[in-house]
Amino acid sequence: MTDQLIIFDTTLRDGEQSPGASMTREEKVRIAKQLEKLRVDVIEAGFPAASNGDFDSVKAVADTIKDSTVCGLARAIERDIQRAGEALKGANSSRIHTFIATSPIHMEKKLRMTPDQVVEQAVKAVKWARQFTDNVEFSPEDAGRSDPDFLCRVLEAVINAGANTLNIPDTVGYNLPHQFGGLIKTLRERIPNSDKVIFSVHCHNDLGLAVANSLSAVLNGARQVECTINGLGERAGNASLEEIVMAVKTRRDIFSCDTRIDTTQIVPSSKLVSTITGYPVQPNKAIVGANAFAHESGIHQDGVIKHRETYEIMRAEDVGWSTNKLTLGKLSGRNAFRTRLQELGITLANEEALNAAFERFKALADRKREIFDEDLQALVTEVDVEMVQDHFRLMSMRAHSETGTMPRASVRLNVGGKEQEAEMQGGGPVDATFKAIEQIVRSGTELLLYSVNNITSGTDAQGEVTVRLARDGRVVNGQGSDTDIVVASAKAYLHALNTLHGGAERAHPQV
């Protein structure tokens, strides 16, 4: 008999804490639908008390998702828990996840509470959460650096108060696999009522050990893993969902558990999250990287041709890799376009959004002979951006680059309904374009990241540009795609500026 390993996805909550990765409500719902298609057991949709925007996003996900449990995070504070309960009212299956720090450094320096006060507050929090749902998860924050005796005390108390799941986080990525697995084993053995709950783990990747620590915990009895698509998350990120799932699936000789994940949806989920957040996947990333199943070595190629399993421990198609599928062309009609979007799990907000997307598709088809699924994903994301955030709009631009001369660019923008134009020189056409935009908007931002990736193969492929800007301590991502890299760059820069102009702030869950 094999146990079920519960997959708890926190891409929409912890993943969103990556600098610049904040998502709109519509984007969160779109990702949540894909996670449901992936058959994730629990979707942590956000932190409802952080902001009105986060509350609305959690509520929208709760009202939409039917086959996965929707979870909201809350500090061990009554108003936070009430806010989470309100946001989750419409969920088919809901969970409240409450937490309080238990390590000496956190209790003394951050909370300024005694251990006795922390235990008391943890018990209160669980009891408050039970008023809204009978599915309550409790986390002792920074458990990886907490005293095991104190952990046993607080966890026994919250089980008695009604917690169903105990999540043991390595909040700062400090533990080594043998230590963390040993901690899970110790807690399960020493806590008298531990058989009444499911033990979960939430590992950060500061030392590159999030997946290893999580798997060590599973080998020692944990039956829920908290993870994110592509390992997204603050600082160095979280345990990667795809790596956890495929490790358990591939090494069934080691793990006495299995997940209910539809692994063929892993790559589509990865691509969607990457597109929406603007965080590209590194080519050599396990499972979902572009080179994950590529073989350059002649010896490897020869072995795979003779027998695939000589160098491949998984089949690429089992995780959703397949040949790019040619879906539509310039002669395709609106109905075919709509149908293909539905097949990809893309639902546009209204008919206006569909019309805008179809117009963009037609324009792209005139410039690019073959339109692939990845092109459609990028196209729809651009429509979402344009319809929601349009204070700065690109009207036209011209860039010139020639050997022996200084590159220059001319940009015409619509700023709050008024058209303005500027021309600047730069170290290259992209640099000149950004300087021309700044000549108009004078945003006072700092450029932290400029990244270019091809969406599909071929010299006519769309380029996807990610720009990360910072101003007054706020960091945002912008994204743009086009067959012209300079145009894509301008779109990405303006997307980031529009996000900053929107001014929607997200409170950090630990502030």
C-alpha positions as CSV (number, residue, x, y, z in Angstrom):
1,M,0.0,0.0,0.0
2,T,1.3,3.5,-0.9
3,D,0.2,6.7,0.9
4,Q,-0.9,9.8,-0.9
5,L,1.6,12.6,-0.8
6,I,-0.4,15.8,-0.7
7,I,0.9,18.5,-3.0
8,F,0.3,22.0,-1.5
9,D,1.1,24.7,-4.1
10,T,2.0,28.1,-2.9
11,T,3.0,29.7,-6.2
12,L,0.2,32.3,-5.8
13,R,1.3,33.2,-2.3
14,D,5.0,32.6,-1.5
15,G,5.9,32.5,-5.2
16,E,4.4,36.0,-5.6
17,Q,6.8,37.3,-3.0
18,S,9.6,37.0,-5.6
19,P,10.7,40.6,-6.4
20,G,8.4,41.9,-9.1
21,A,6.3,38.8,-9.4
22,S,3.0,40.3,-8.2
23,M,0.1,39.1,-10.2
24,T,-3.3,40.6,-11.0
25,R,-6.5,38.9,-9.8
26,E,-7.2,37.6,-13.4
27,E,-3.7,36.2,-13.6
28,K,-4.0,34.5,-10.3
29,V,-7.3,32.9,-11.4
30,R,-5.7,31.8,-14.6
31,I,-2.8,30.1,-12.8
32,A,-5.2,28.6,-10.3
33,K,-7.2,27.0,-13.1
34,Q,-4.0,25.5,-14.5
35,L,-3.1,24.2,-11.0
36,E,-6.5,22.6,-10.8
37,K,-5.9,21.0,-14.2
38,L,-2.5,19.8,-12.8
39,R,-4.5,18.2,-10.0
40,V,-2.8,20.0,-7.2
41,D,-4.4,19.0,-3.9
42,V,-4.2,22.4,-2.1
43,I,-3.8,25.9,-3.7
44,E,-2.6,28.6,-1.3
45,A,-4.2,31.5,-3.1
46,G,-2.7,34.3,-1.1
47,F,-2.7,36.3,2.2
48,P,-6.1,38.0,2.4
49,A,-5.2,40.4,5.2
50,A,-2.2,41.8,3.2
51,S,-4.3,44.1,1.0
52,N,-7.7,44.6,-0.5
53,G,-6.3,43.4,-3.8
54,D,-5.0,40.1,-2.2
55,F,-8.3,39.6,-0.5
56,D,-10.1,40.0,-3.8
57,S,-7.7,37.6,-5.5
58,V,-8.1,34.9,-2.9
59,K,-11.9,35.3,-3.1
60,A,-11.9,35.1,-6.9
61,V,-9.8,31.9,-6.7
62,A,-12.1,30.4,-4.0
63,D,-15.2,31.2,-6.0
64,T,-13.7,29.6,-9.2
65,I,-11.9,26.4,-8.1
66,K,-13.9,23.3,-7.5
67,D,-11.6,20.3,-7.5
68,S,-8.7,21.6,-5.3
69,T,-8.8,22.9,-1.7
70,V,-8.2,26.6,-1.6
71,C,-6.1,28.0,1.2
72,G,-5.6,31.4,2.7
73,L,-2.6,32.4,4.8
74,A,-3.1,34.3,8.1
75,R,-0.9,35.4,10.9
76,A,-1.9,34.2,14.4
77,I,-4.0,37.4,14.7
78,E,-7.8,37.3,15.0
79,R,-8.4,40.0,12.3
80,D,-6.1,38.2,9.8
81,I,-8.0,34.9,10.4
82,Q,-11.4,36.6,10.0
83,R,-10.2,38.2,6.8
84,A,-9.1,34.8,5.5
85,G,-12.4,33.2,6.5
86,E,-14.4,35.9,4.6
87,A,-12.3,35.5,1.5
88,L,-12.7,31.7,1.5
89,K,-16.5,31.6,2.0
90,G,-17.3,30.7,-1.6
91,A,-14.8,27.8,-1.8
92,N,-16.0,24.3,-2.5
93,S,-13.2,23.1,-0.1
94,S,-11.3,25.6,2.1
95,R,-8.4,25.7,4.5
96,I,-6.9,28.4,6.7
97,H,-3.2,28.3,7.2
98,T,-2.1,30.2,10.3
99,F,1.5,30.7,11.6
100,I,3.6,32.2,14.4
101,A,7.4,32.1,14.8
102,T,8.9,29.7,17.3
103,S,12.7,30.1,17.0
104,P,14.5,32.0,19.8
105,I,15.7,34.7,17.5
106,H,12.3,35.3,16.0
107,M,10.4,35.3,19.3
108,E,12.9,37.7,20.9
109,K,13.8,40.0,18.1
110,K,10.7,40.1,15.9
111,L,7.7,39.1,18.0
112,R,9.1,40.2,21.3
113,M,7.0,37.5,23.0
114,T,7.9,34.9,25.6
115,P,7.6,31.2,24.7
116,D,4.5,30.9,26.9
117,Q,2.8,33.8,25.0
118,V,3.6,32.2,21.7
119,V,2.0,28.9,22.7
120,E,-1.1,30.8,24.0
121,Q,-1.4,32.8,20.7
122,A,-0.9,29.7,18.6
123,V,-3.8,27.9,20.4
124,K,-6.0,31.0,20.0
125,A,-5.3,31.2,16.3
126,V,-6.2,27.6,15.6
127,K,-9.5,28.0,17.6
128,W,-10.3,31.2,15.7
129,A,-9.7,29.4,12.4
130,R,-11.9,26.5,13.4
131,Q,-14.8,28.9,13.5
132,F,-14.6,29.3,9.7
133,T,-13.4,25.8,8.6
134,D,-12.6,22.4,10.0
135,N,-9.5,22.3,7.8
136,V,-6.8,24.2,9.7
137,E,-3.1,24.1,9.1
138,F,-0.6,25.5,11.6
139,S,3.1,26.5,11.0
140,P,5.7,27.2,13.6
141,E,7.7,29.7,11.5
142,D,11.5,29.1,11.5
143,A,11.0,25.6,12.8
144,G,14.4,24.7,11.4
145,R,16.1,26.8,13.9
146,S,13.6,26.2,16.8
147,D,14.3,24.2,20.0
148,P,12.8,20.7,19.4
149,D,11.4,20.5,23.0
150,F,9.6,23.8,22.5
151,L,8.3,22.6,19.0
152,C,6.9,19.5,20.6
153,R,5.1,21.6,23.2
154,V,3.5,24.1,20.8
155,L,2.6,21.5,18.3
156,E,0.9,19.2,20.8
157,A,-1.1,22.2,22.0
158,V,-2.3,23.2,18.5
159,I,-3.3,19.6,17.7
160,N,-5.5,19.6,20.8
161,A,-6.9,23.0,19.7
162,G,-8.1,21.4,16.4
163,A,-5.2,21.7,13.8
164,N,-5.4,19.0,11.2
165,T,-2.1,19.7,9.4
166,L,1.2,20.6,11.0
167,N,3.6,22.3,8.6
168,I,7.3,22.4,9.6
169,P,9.0,25.2,7.7
170,D,12.7,25.6,7.1
171,T,12.0,29.3,6.6
172,V,15.5,30.5,6.0
173,G,16.9,27.4,4.2
174,Y,19.3,26.6,7.0
175,N,18.9,22.8,7.4
176,L,20.7,19.9,5.8
177,P,18.7,16.9,4.6
178,H,19.7,14.5,7.4
179,Q,19.0,17.1,10.0
180,F,15.6,18.1,8.6
181,G,14.5,14.5,8.1
182,G,15.6,13.7,11.6
183,L,13.5,16.6,12.9
184,I,10.3,15.3,11.3
185,K,11.0,11.9,12.7
186,T,11.6,13.3,16.2
187,L,8.4,15.3,16.2
188,R,6.3,12.4,15.0
189,E,7.8,10.1,17.7
190,R,7.7,12.6,20.6
191,I,4.4,14.4,20.2
192,P,1.7,12.2,21.9
193,N,-1.1,13.0,19.5
194,S,0.9,13.2,16.3
195,D,-1.1,10.4,14.7
196,K,-4.1,12.7,14.5
197,V,-2.5,15.1,12.0
198,I,-0.7,15.2,8.7
199,F,2.9,16.4,8.8
200,S,3.8,18.9,6.1
201,V,7.1,20.7,5.1
202,H,7.9,24.0,3.6
203,C,11.5,24.4,2.6
204,H,13.4,27.4,1.2
205,N,16.3,27.1,-1.2
206,D,18.9,29.4,0.3
207,L,21.5,26.6,0.3
208,G,20.1,24.9,-2.8
209,L,18.6,22.1,-0.6
210,A,14.9,22.8,-0.6
211,V,14.0,19.7,-2.7
212,A,16.5,17.5,-0.9
213,N,15.2,18.6,2.6
214,S,11.6,18.1,1.5
215,L,12.3,14.6,0.2
216,S,14.2,13.7,3.3
217,A,11.1,14.8,5.3
218,V,8.9,12.6,3.1
219,L,11.2,9.6,3.8
220,N,10.7,10.3,7.5
221,G,6.9,10.5,7.4
222,A,5.8,13.9,6.1
223,R,2.8,13.5,3.8
224,Q,2.4,17.0,2.5
225,V,5.0,19.1,0.7
226,E,4.6,22.8,0.1
227,C,6.2,23.8,-3.1
228,T,5.9,26.2,-6.1
229,I,6.0,25.9,-9.9
230,N,9.5,26.5,-11.2
231,G,10.7,26.8,-7.5
232,L,9.5,30.4,-7.5
233,G,9.7,32.3,-4.3
234,E,11.3,35.0,-2.3
235,R,15.1,35.0,-2.0
236,A,16.4,31.8,-3.6
237,G,12.9,30.3,-3.9
238,N,11.0,27.3,-2.7
239,A,11.1,23.6,-3.3
240,S,10.2,23.0,-6.9
241,L,6.9,21.2,-7.4
242,E,8.0,19.5,-10.6
243,E,11.1,18.1,-9.0
244,I,9.3,16.8,-5.9
245,V,6.6,15.1,-7.9
246,M,8.9,13.5,-10.5
247,A,11.4,12.4,-7.8
248,V,8.6,10.5,-6.0
249,K,7.2,9.2,-9.2
250,T,10.6,8.1,-10.7
251,R,11.9,6.6,-7.5
252,R,9.0,4.4,-6.4
253,D,11.5,1.9,-5.2
254,I,12.4,4.4,-2.4
255,F,9.2,6.3,-1.7
256,S,6.2,4.5,-0.2
257,C,3.8,7.3,-1.4
258,D,2.6,8.8,-4.6
259,T,0.8,12.0,-5.8
260,R,-2.4,12.5,-7.8
261,I,-0.6,15.1,-10.0
262,D,-1.3,14.8,-13.8
263,T,2.4,15.1,-14.8
264,T,1.6,15.8,-18.4
265,Q,0.4,19.3,-17.2
266,I,3.8,20.1,-15.6
267,V,5.4,21.8,-18.6
268,P,2.3,23.8,-19.5
269,S,2.0,25.0,-15.9
270,S,5.7,26.0,-15.9
271,K,5.3,28.0,-19.1
272,L,2.2,29.8,-17.9
273,V,3.8,30.8,-14.5
274,S,6.9,31.9,-16.3
275,T,5.0,34.0,-18.8
276,I,2.8,35.7,-16.2
277,T,5.4,36.4,-13.6
278,G,8.2,37.4,-16.0
279,Y,10.6,34.9,-14.4
280,P,12.2,32.9,-17.2
281,V,13.1,29.2,-16.6
282,Q,16.9,28.5,-16.9
283,P,17.6,26.1,-19.8
284,N,19.3,23.6,-17.5
285,K,16.5,23.6,-14.9
286,A,15.4,20.0,-14.0
287,I,12.2,18.7,-15.6
288,V,11.0,22.0,-17.2
289,G,14.2,23.6,-18.6
290,A,14.6,23.7,-22.3
291,N,17.7,21.4,-22.1
292,A,16.2,19.0,-19.6
293,F,15.8,16.3,-22.2
294,A,18.4,17.5,-24.8
295,H,21.5,15.4,-25.6
296,E,24.6,17.1,-27.1
297,S,27.2,14.4,-26.4
298,G,27.6,11.9,-29.2
299,I,28.0,9.1,-26.7
300,H,24.7,10.1,-25.1
301,Q,22.9,10.5,-28.4
302,D,24.0,7.1,-29.5
303,G,22.9,5.5,-26.3
304,V,19.4,7.2,-26.4
305,I,18.9,6.2,-30.0
306,K,19.7,2.6,-29.2
307,H,17.7,2.5,-26.0
308,R,16.2,5.6,-24.4
309,E,16.7,4.5,-20.8
310,T,20.5,4.5,-21.2
311,Y,20.5,8.2,-20.5
312,E,16.9,9.2,-19.7
313,I,15.2,8.3,-16.4
314,M,11.9,10.0,-17.5
315,R,10.0,10.3,-20.7
316,A,9.8,13.9,-21.9
317,E,6.2,13.4,-22.9
318,D,5.3,12.3,-19.4
319,V,5.9,15.8,-18.0
320,G,4.2,17.6,-20.9
321,W,7.1,18.1,-23.4
322,S,6.0,17.7,-27.0
323,T,6.8,19.1,-30.4
324,N,5.6,22.6,-30.8
325,K,2.1,22.3,-32.1
326,L,1.2,24.4,-35.1
327,T,-2.3,25.6,-34.3
328,L,-3.4,28.5,-36.4
329,G,-2.4,30.6,-39.4
330,K,-3.4,33.9,-40.9
331,L,-6.4,32.5,-42.6
332,S,-7.8,31.0,-39.3
333,G,-11.1,32.5,-38.2
334,R,-12.3,33.9,-34.8
335,N,-14.1,30.6,-33.8
336,A,-10.9,28.5,-34.5
337,F,-9.0,31.0,-32.4
338,R,-11.4,30.9,-29.6
339,T,-11.5,27.1,-29.6
340,R,-7.8,26.8,-29.4
341,L,-7.6,29.2,-26.5
342,Q,-10.2,27.0,-24.7
343,E,-8.1,23.9,-25.4
344,L,-5.1,25.7,-23.8
345,G,-7.2,26.5,-20.7
346,I,-7.2,30.2,-21.5
347,T,-10.4,32.1,-20.6
348,L,-10.6,35.8,-21.5
349,A,-12.4,38.2,-19.3
350,N,-15.0,39.3,-21.9
351,E,-15.7,39.7,-25.6
352,E,-13.7,42.9,-25.8
353,A,-10.6,41.0,-24.6
354,L,-11.2,38.2,-27.1
355,N,-11.5,40.8,-29.9
356,A,-8.3,42.5,-28.8
357,A,-6.5,39.2,-28.7
358,F,-7.8,38.1,-32.1
359,E,-6.6,41.4,-33.7
360,R,-3.2,40.9,-32.2
361,F,-3.2,37.3,-33.5
362,K,-4.0,38.5,-37.0
363,A,-1.2,41.1,-36.8
364,L,1.3,38.5,-35.6
365,A,0.2,36.0,-38.3
366,D,1.1,38.6,-41.0
367,R,4.6,38.8,-39.6
368,K,5.2,35.2,-38.4
369,R,4.3,32.3,-40.7
370,E,3.8,29.7,-37.9
371,I,1.9,30.4,-34.8
372,F,2.5,28.1,-31.9
373,D,0.7,27.6,-28.6
374,E,3.5,29.5,-26.8
375,D,2.8,32.5,-29.0
376,L,-0.8,32.4,-28.0
377,Q,0.0,32.4,-24.3
378,A,2.3,35.4,-24.7
379,L,-0.3,37.2,-26.9
380,V,-3.1,36.8,-24.3
381,T,-0.8,38.0,-21.5
382,E,-0.1,41.1,-23.5
383,V,-3.8,41.8,-24.0
384,D,-4.4,41.4,-20.2
385,V,-1.7,43.9,-19.5
386,E,-2.9,46.4,-22.1
387,M,-6.6,46.3,-20.9
388,V,-5.8,46.7,-17.3
389,Q,-2.8,49.0,-17.2
390,D,-2.6,51.6,-20.0
391,H,-1.5,54.9,-18.5
392,F,1.6,54.7,-20.6
393,R,0.9,53.4,-24.1
394,L,3.3,52.9,-27.0
395,M,2.0,54.6,-30.1
396,S,5.0,54.2,-32.4
397,M,8.7,54.0,-32.4
398,R,11.7,54.0,-34.7
399,A,15.2,52.7,-33.9
400,H,18.4,53.0,-36.0
401,S,21.6,51.0,-35.5
402,E,24.6,51.1,-37.9
403,T,28.2,50.2,-37.5
404,G,30.3,53.3,-36.9
405,T,27.4,55.5,-35.7
406,M,25.7,56.0,-32.4
407,P,22.4,54.1,-32.2
408,R,19.3,56.2,-31.7
409,A,15.6,55.7,-31.1
410,S,12.5,57.8,-31.4
411,V,9.5,57.0,-29.3
412,R,5.9,58.3,-29.4
413,L,3.9,57.6,-26.2
414,N,0.4,58.3,-25.0
415,V,0.7,59.4,-21.4
416,G,-2.6,59.7,-19.6
417,G,-4.3,60.6,-22.9
418,K,-1.7,63.0,-24.2
419,E,0.8,62.1,-26.9
420,Q,4.5,63.0,-26.4
421,E,7.6,62.2,-28.4
422,A,11.3,62.0,-27.7
423,E,14.5,60.9,-29.5
424,M,17.7,59.8,-27.8
425,Q,21.0,58.1,-28.5
426,G,22.3,55.1,-26.6
427,G,24.8,52.3,-26.4
428,G,22.5,50.2,-28.6
429,P,18.9,50.5,-29.9
430,V,17.4,49.1,-26.7
431,D,19.4,51.5,-24.5
432,A,18.4,54.4,-26.8
433,T,14.7,53.3,-26.6
434,F,14.7,53.2,-22.8
435,K,16.4,56.6,-22.7
436,A,13.8,58.0,-25.0
437,I,11.0,56.7,-22.9
438,E,12.6,58.1,-19.8
439,Q,13.0,61.5,-21.5
440,I,9.2,61.5,-21.6
441,V,8.2,59.9,-18.3
442,R,11.1,60.7,-16.0
443,S,10.1,57.8,-13.7
444,G,13.2,57.9,-11.4
445,T,13.4,54.1,-11.6
446,E,16.5,51.9,-11.5
447,L,16.8,49.1,-14.0
448,L,17.6,45.9,-12.1
449,L,17.2,43.3,-14.9
450,Y,16.9,43.1,-18.6
451,S,16.4,39.6,-20.0
452,V,15.5,38.3,-23.5
453,N,14.2,34.8,-24.3
454,N,12.8,33.3,-27.5
455,I,9.2,32.1,-27.2
456,T,9.6,29.5,-30.0
457,S,12.3,28.5,-32.3
458,G,13.3,30.1,-35.6
459,T,14.6,33.4,-36.7
460,D,11.0,34.8,-36.9
461,A,10.3,33.7,-33.3
462,Q,8.8,36.2,-30.9
463,G,11.2,37.5,-28.4
464,E,10.0,37.8,-24.8
465,V,11.6,40.5,-22.9
466,T,11.5,40.9,-19.1
467,V,12.4,44.2,-17.4
468,R,12.7,44.7,-13.6
469,L,12.5,48.2,-12.3
470,A,12.9,49.5,-8.7
471,R,11.7,52.8,-7.2
472,D,11.4,53.8,-3.5
473,G,11.9,50.2,-2.3
474,R,9.3,48.8,-4.7
475,V,10.3,46.2,-7.3
476,V,8.2,45.3,-10.3
477,N,8.5,43.2,-13.4
478,G,7.4,44.2,-16.9
479,Q,7.0,41.9,-19.9
480,G,6.6,42.4,-23.6
481,S,6.8,40.2,-26.7
482,D,7.2,40.9,-30.4
483,T,9.1,39.5,-33.4
484,D,11.1,42.8,-33.1
485,I,13.2,42.6,-29.9
486,V,13.5,46.4,-29.6
487,V,9.7,46.8,-29.8
488,A,9.3,43.9,-27.2
489,S,11.8,45.8,-25.0
490,A,9.8,49.0,-25.2
491,K,6.6,47.1,-24.3
492,A,8.2,45.4,-21.3
493,Y,9.6,48.7,-20.0
494,L,6.2,50.4,-20.3
495,H,4.5,47.4,-18.7
496,A,6.7,47.8,-15.7
497,L,6.1,51.6,-15.5
498,N,2.3,51.0,-15.7
499,T,2.6,48.5,-12.8
500,L,4.4,51.1,-10.8
501,H,1.9,53.8,-11.7
502,G,-1.0,51.5,-10.7
503,G,0.5,51.7,-7.2
504,A,-1.1,48.5,-5.8
505,E,1.0,47.6,-2.8
506,R,1.2,44.1,-1.3
507,A,2.1,43.8,2.3
508,H,4.6,41.2,3.1
509,P,3.0,38.4,5.1
510,Q,5.6,38.6,7.8
511,V,5.4,42.4,8.3
